[in-house]
Amino acid sequence: MIELLRVENLTKKFGELTAVDACSFTVKEGSITALIGPNGSGKTTVFNLITGYLPSDSGKVEFAGSSIRKQSPGSLYRKGLTRTFQQARVFADLTVQENLVVAGGGKWTNLFGRRITAEDQSRAAELLDEFKLSHVADLYASELSWGQRKLLEFASVLMSKPRLVLLDEPTAGVNPILIETMATHIRSYNAAGVTFLIVEHDMSFVMRVCDPVIVLDRGKTIAVGDPETVQSDPRVLDAYLGD
Amino acid sequence: MKLSKKGASPFFTRSGLMRGGVLIAVLIVMPQLFPQHWIWNMMFFTVLYAAMSVAWNLIGGFAGYPSLGHAAFFGIGAYATASIFKSSEILTNGWQPFFMLPLVGLGCAILALPIGYIAMRVRANIFAIVTITLLFVAQTLGYNLKSITGGAQGAGLSVAPFHLDIFEQPFYFAAATLLLFAMGIAYFITKTKLGMALTSIRADEDKARGVGVRTTGIKVITFAVSVGITGMAGGIWAYYLGFIYPQFAFDPLITIAIVLMTFLGGRATVWGPVLGAAILMPAQQLLAYYVGGSQIYLIAYAAIFLLIMLLLPRGILPTFLNKRRMDSMATKGDLSGTSTTPVTTGGSKS
């Protein structure tokens, strides 16, 4: 498998606090990679640095062989790198279908075209059907339950047919049935060629779905390997359980 | 959203065309029913403020960037017109200043591009403060650039050579044309992906950036279009009055009025600002006429506004549209298994 994402010596400081400290890892194309670590270890900051939401102080980030360190989230999205957030973020004043269509991207000129084209409608319908959201397609996103919002956010980042999706705690706050639904969708899209990098606290989910697992502690990569190896690594146990 | 048989959302609906036709008919017929000059005057200001409210709504309503500096561009449009048609010039016919308005609007829009690009580096609430600062800067320049504005002594314009019996009518129809133009843009926004992009910026700009919405370009261009229309309104106003002063051309009350009208009728809708202007402007003028001497009219004006905001906090139109939608969904039984949090605005449905 070739490297789709390479992070090298990535560093970010907030004042005196070093949130990400010379962090390095790679994500292979076609993998479902987990990024885990105790609270405050810098996982979400790493996501923000990779996706252009925060500027890094130093280090390199390469996506599909090109440097993306100073690119905007929008430009990365158009290149096939997209993400979800810890708290499901959907556009409350748009309908569920419109949430998908607006995430479909496209050229400048498309802005002056019809709100929803037949092509948009058909692509959105496919995803709505897959994510079992067809019955709420015309509701505003603000009218969805939390779990439905999580599904909608996940579905919307798939509208642009991305190569790499960064999922920030996809199972946070959702019920066990929906966790299984999430796992099924991740596996199914991975089988279709989408690579995933997932920040997650639910270890059972990580162990079942992800391979390899990258562990961060205090902004540094402390372990990388398959779930079993990482689980028994003393540095990981130390990071989670303390001295 | 209703989709056509081919699955696409339509540009024009029968009900939309009918509403547009009724508005044009009302704009033409209504003033003919009332020959009194004061009614023409009131209708002129109502339609002019409706046009400005619709224009403000493009950036303040659809994009969620509440500009408090629109009066700066109103004043710039007014003084641009005053500079072109100075009082020393005698107009052969009265139409030249109207034909010059698109150029005045374009000038304001071009000026707004760098200003918007800088001001919109901050988010919505701070943007409001930045733009009100812009207004006071423009007002100060209005007082001090005496060679252009005449300073505190004011600037005169060419006298409009219209017959006194119909003096207000050309101004009224110019303002009505501007209103239809502004509403056409607002309607276009609701029917295209541009409207969805603006709504996504209002809802969550960071997320919008993350799904490829070109936020900066869209915001800046929308701001430019919005203030371009406001500048044209300033040009009509200046020509109508014939003599302008900085304190009235760059008046914060202009911005406050158009913001109130938009919020009252319903922001992020095509018709909300028009409805707000149709209520507030005649109310303000009638109250000033009947109880103006005692200044009670200002209290009465505020009371009307507070009452409506208390009863319909999201504005008149979104409240009714949302209620109708909820009733329709409850009838169809579509509400099961969903949260009932209402949308924060009228969305973009009307």
Chai-1 contact restraints between the chains, C-beta under 6 A:
chainA,res_idxA,chainB,res_idxB,connection_type,confidence,min_distance_angstrom,max_distance_angstrom,comment,restraint_id
A,P73,B,R209,contact,1.0,0.0,6.0,A-B,restraint_1
A,P73,B,G210,contact,1.0,0.0,6.0,A-B,restraint_2
A,G74,B,R209,contact,1.0,0.0,6.0,A-B,restraint_3
A,G74,B,G212,contact,1.0,0.0,6.0,A-B,restraint_4
A,Y77,B,V211,contact,1.0,0.0,6.0,A-B,restraint_5
A,Y77,B,G212,contact,1.0,0.0,6.0,A-B,restraint_6
A,R78,B,G212,contact,1.0,0.0,6.0,A-B,restraint_7
A,R89,B,D204,contact,1.0,0.0,6.0,A-B,restraint_8
A,R89,B,K207,contact,1.0,0.0,6.0,A-B,restraint_9
A,F91,B,S200,contact,1.0,0.0,6.0,A-B,restraint_10
A,F91,B,A203,contact,1.0,0.0,6.0,A-B,restraint_11
A,A92,B,A203,contact,1.0,0.0,6.0,A-B,restraint_12
A,D93,B,T199,contact,1.0,0.0,6.0,A-B,restraint_13
A,D93,B,A203,contact,1.0,0.0,6.0,A-B,restraint_14
A,D93,B,V343,contact,1.0,0.0,6.0,A-B,restraint_15
A,D93,B,T345,contact,1.0,0.0,6.0,A-B,restraint_16
A,D93,B,G347,contact,1.0,0.0,6.0,A-B,restraint_17
A,L94,B,T199,contact,1.0,0.0,6.0,A-B,restraint_18
A,E98,B,M196,contact,1.0,0.0,6.0,A-B,restraint_19
A,V102,B,M196,contact,1.0,0.0,6.0,A-B,restraint_20
A,V102,B,S200,contact,1.0,0.0,6.0,A-B,restraint_21
A,A103,B,V211,contact,1.0,0.0,6.0,A-B,restraint_22
A,G105,B,G212,contact,1.0,0.0,6.0,A-B,restraint_23
A,N110,B,K193,contact,1.0,0.0,6.0,A-B,restraint_24
A,L111,B,K193,contact,1.0,0.0,6.0,A-B,restraint_25
A,L111,B,L194,contact,1.0,0.0,6.0,A-B,restraint_26
A,F112,B,T192,contact,1.0,0.0,6.0,A-B,restraint_27
A,R114,B,A8,contact,1.0,0.0,6.0,A-B,restraint_28
A,R114,B,S9,contact,1.0,0.0,6.0,A-B,restraint_29
A,R115,B,S9,contact,1.0,0.0,6.0,A-B,restraint_30
A,R115,B,K191,contact,1.0,0.0,6.0,A-B,restraint_31
A,R115,B,T192,contact,1.0,0.0,6.0,A-B,restraint_32
A,R115,B,K193,contact,1.0,0.0,6.0,A-B,restraint_33
A,I116,B,S9,contact,1.0,0.0,6.0,A-B,restraint_34
A,T117,B,A8,contact,1.0,0.0,6.0,A-B,restraint_35
A,A118,B,K6,contact,1.0,0.0,6.0,A-B,restraint_36
A,A118,B,G7,contact,1.0,0.0,6.0,A-B,restraint_37
A,A118,B,A8,contact,1.0,0.0,6.0,A-B,restraint_38
A,Q121,B,G7,contact,1.0,0.0,6.0,A-B,restraint_39
A,L139,B,T338,contact,1.0,0.0,6.0,A-B,restraint_40
A,Y140,B,V343,contact,1.0,0.0,6.0,A-B,restraint_41
A,S142,B,T341,contact,1.0,0.0,6.0,A-B,restraint_42
A,S142,B,V343,contact,1.0,0.0,6.0,A-B,restraint_43
A,E143,B,T338,contact,1.0,0.0,6.0,A-B,restraint_44
A,E143,B,S339,contact,1.0,0.0,6.0,A-B,restraint_45
A,S145,B,S339,contact,1.0,0.0,6.0,A-B,restraint_46
